[in-house]
């Protein structure tokens, strides 16, 4: 399918209804290694909305990579590797246990590009989560599709960005259990997070990949550990390089005059994700 054909998906939308339940929030707190959740009781923490509106594809409709077959709501991009590229989230009102919530998702853009790593297609999806009283979360979610790995392919070169002096820091050891638990919480069947043979042989990665949403959630959690009681109003993040379960990585953050900067770096100090957080 040509890039122009894929653009016909722009404007496509779907609507899903769910109920905020307590069990996923308990699972998230334990996965993040908290004895007690650091957010208000019965309230969804920032980025906790990713624990709801879970995928609903039947097992017979799952492709080799663990995702549903291409097509349907998302365009049928003919590139095999799919990952989160980043996103921007605004938190407008609290989500609380017991609420009925509705998510309206719309394809906002489909863009084909070529770079050093080959052909890529970026898909931008807008999500709006509503409660009975109005909008609660607005999100722009960027997905990137890439070519299959080739023998000798290298990781993207390390990004160089000006960063403030580290104010908070935490080292994470991303063992397979951590990745499994987050996959279970989000009902994410993507094999790059739990099937080591598939990672190496089909997608050319050296180990299991740490979920982009998990890294983003850990960055927000780093902020909340050092700013208890703060209300997060906005969060934006951009993935730079994948993180793997074969090495620890470091979460970093610092308050600045214009907001909070957060970033994750691998065992060699290369930037893996950068983020900005706004809070009150």
N, C-alpha and C positions, 0 to 999 in steps of 0.2 A: 504494500500500500504506500502511495507516494506521500510526501509531507503535505502536499496540498489537499489530498484526500483526508488526511488525519485532521486537518483544520475544520472539517465539517462537524467534528465533535464539539467545537467551541459553542457554548450555550446549552449543551446537554445538561440535564439536572436530574436529581433523584431526591426523594424525601424518605427519611427513616425515623421511626419513633422508638424510644427506649424509656426505661425507668431507672433512676439513680438508686442503686442498691449499695449496701454497706460492705459486702464481702470483697469486692475488688479493691476497695480502699484499704481494708485490713491487709490484703495480699500485697498491695503496693508498699505499705509501711514496713512490712517485714522484709520485702525484697530490697528496700533501701536501707535495711539494717537499723530500724528504729525500734526500741523497746515500746515506745508509745508514739503514735502519730504526732508530728509537730505542727499539724494544722488543726483548726477548730473541729471539734467533734461533729460528725454527720455532715461534713462539708467536703466537697471535692477540691483537692489542692490544685494549684496551677499545673496544667498539662495533664491532670488526672482525667480530663474528658476523653483522652485517648483510650480509656478502659471501657468505654461504652460505644454503642453503635458498631459492634464487632462484626467481622465478615460473616456472611450467611450462605456462602456457596456450598452446594452439596458436594460430598466427597467425590462423586463421579465427575464433577466439573473442575477438579483441581489439576493443574498442569504439572509438568515434571519438576519445576522449580518450587512447588508448594503453594504458589499463588493460583487463584482462579484463572481459567483460560482467558486470553485477551478478548476484548470486545465488551459489549454491554455498556455500562456507564463509562468506564475508562476506554480511550481509543485503543485499537488493536495495533500497538506499535510493534513493528517487526524486528525488534532488537531484544536479545535474551536477558540482559542483566538490568535489573530494576532496583533502584535505591532511593531513599529520601535525600533530597538535595538541600532542604532547609524549609523555613517557613516563618510566618509572622502571626502572632496570636494577640488578640486584645481580650482582656477579661472584664466584662461589663457589669456582671451581676453574679452573685454566688449561685452555685448549683448545690443542692442539699438532698440528702437521702430521702427517698419517698416521692420526689418530684417526677412527673412525666415530662420528658424532654423530646424535642423534635429537631432533627438536623436536616437542613436544606443544603445540598451540595451542588455546585455548578462548575463546569469546565470553563475557565476564564481564558486560557491560552494554550496553544500547542506550537512549539518552536523547534525546528530542526537545526542542528549546528554540527560543524566538523572541527575537531581540534587535534592536539597531539595524541590523544588517546583514541582517535577515530570518530565515527559518526555517533551523534547523541541526539536524543529528542527530550525536550523538557515539557512537562505538562503541569500547568498551574490549576489547582482546584481551590475554589472558595467554599468554605463551610460556615454556615451560620447556625448556631445552636440556640433554640428558643425554649423558654418556659411559658407557663400560662400568663406571666406578667410581661413578657417581651424578650428581646435579645439578651443572651447571657455570655456567649463567646462568639467572636468572629475570628476566622483563621484563613490565611492563604497558605496552601501546602504545595510545595514544589517537589515534583517527582522527576528523576532522570532515568532514562533508558539508555543503555550503552551496548556496544558491540560485544560479541563473545571474546573471551581472553585469547590472546595469541601467545605461542611459546616465546618466552623471553620478555613479555610485557613487564614493565616496571610500574611501581606506584607513582601517582602524581608527584612532581617535585614539591618539597616543603614550601608552604606559603610563608611569606615574610610580611608581617604587619606590625605597626607600632602598637605596643601594649603598655598599660600602666604597670607599676611595680606591684608584685603579688601581695595581696592583703590577706586572702584566705586560700587554703590549699588542702587538697585531700587526694591520697593515692588510692586507686581502685584496682583490685585484681579481678579481671573479668573471667572467672572460671565458667565452665559449661553450665553449672547449676544456675548461676545468676542469669545467663542468657536464656536458659530453658524457662525459668520462672517468669521472666518478662514476656517471652513468647506466649506462655500459657495465659498470662493476664490479659494480653491483647489479642488472643486467638490468632496469632501470626504463624502461619504454616511455612513461611519462607525458609527453605532448607539451608541457606547460608548461615543461619543462626544456631543450627544444631547438628547438621550432617557434615562431618569433617571431610569424608571422602568426596561428597558432592562439591564442597567448597574448592578442594584442590583440583579435582579431575574435570569438573564441568565449568567452573568459573575462574579457575586459575589463582585462587587466593591461598595464602600460606596457612590460614587457620580460620576458625569460626569468626564471623564478623559481629562486632558489638552493634546492636540496633542504634540507628541515629536517634530515634525518639527516646531510647534509654539514656544515651549520652546527654541529650537535652534535658531530660528529667533529672538526671544527676547534677547537672549544672544549676538548675533551679533549686534543687535540694541543698546544694552547697550554700547558696545565698540564704535560704531559710534557716539553716543550721546556725548561721552567724547573725541573722536578723530576725529573731523570733517575734512574731506578732505583726510583721510587715505585711501589707496587702499588695500583692503583685498585680499590676494593671496591664502590663504589656511585656511581651517576650518575642525576640526575633533571633534566629540562628541560621548559620550557614555551615554545611559540612565541607571540609577541605580534603581530608584523607581518611580512609577507613582505619578503624581500630580493630585489633584481633585479640583473641583469647590467649595467645601465646606470650603476651607481655603485659605487665601492668601499665596503667596510664594515669595521668595526673589531671585533676580538676583544679582550676585557678580562678580567682575572682578579685575584683577591687572596685570600690566605690569611686566614682569620678564626679566632676561638677555637672556633667550632663546625664548622669544615670549610672548604672552598674554595668561593667564589662566582665564577661565570663568567657573562659576558653578551656578547651581540653587539649592536652599535648601527649604524644606517645612517649615510649620509653627512651627515645632519642631526642626528645624535646621538640619534634616537629608538630606544628599545629594540626589538629584533627577537626576541631569545631570552634567557631567563634560565635559569641552571642551578646546581645544587649538586653538588659532587663530594666523595666521601670516599676517603681513601687511607691507606695505612700506610707 
